Amino acid sequence: MVTLTLFTYSIGKLGFGGVFAVLILLLTAVIKGTLIIRDYMELRGVSLLWRVIMYGWLWGVTSAIAIVYLISLTGT
């Protein structure tokens, strides 16, 4: 988790931008979110319903951010 956090920090600090950088940052956020859901919240062995709710929320929010970002690039 610390490595992923430092990686995302360095992307911003080095001034990388654009679609590729945003998608890398979102992918990193999904990986970190998955680790938090699975290990910190201890939802590794719970029922399928809870996993669908938690991972669905994570992917839904991340997908919404990516879609809104990509739409904002196409028109103003």
Sequence and secondary structure as in RCSB ss.txt:
>XXXX:A:sequence
MVTLTLFTYSIGKLGFGGVFAVLILLLTAVIKGTLIIRDYMELRGVSLLWRVIMYGWLWGVTSAIAIVYLISLTG
T
>XXXX:A:secstr
 HHHHHHHHHHHHTT  HHHHHHHHHHHHHHHHHHIIIIIS  TTS HHHHHHHHHHHHHHHHHHHHHHHHHHH 
 
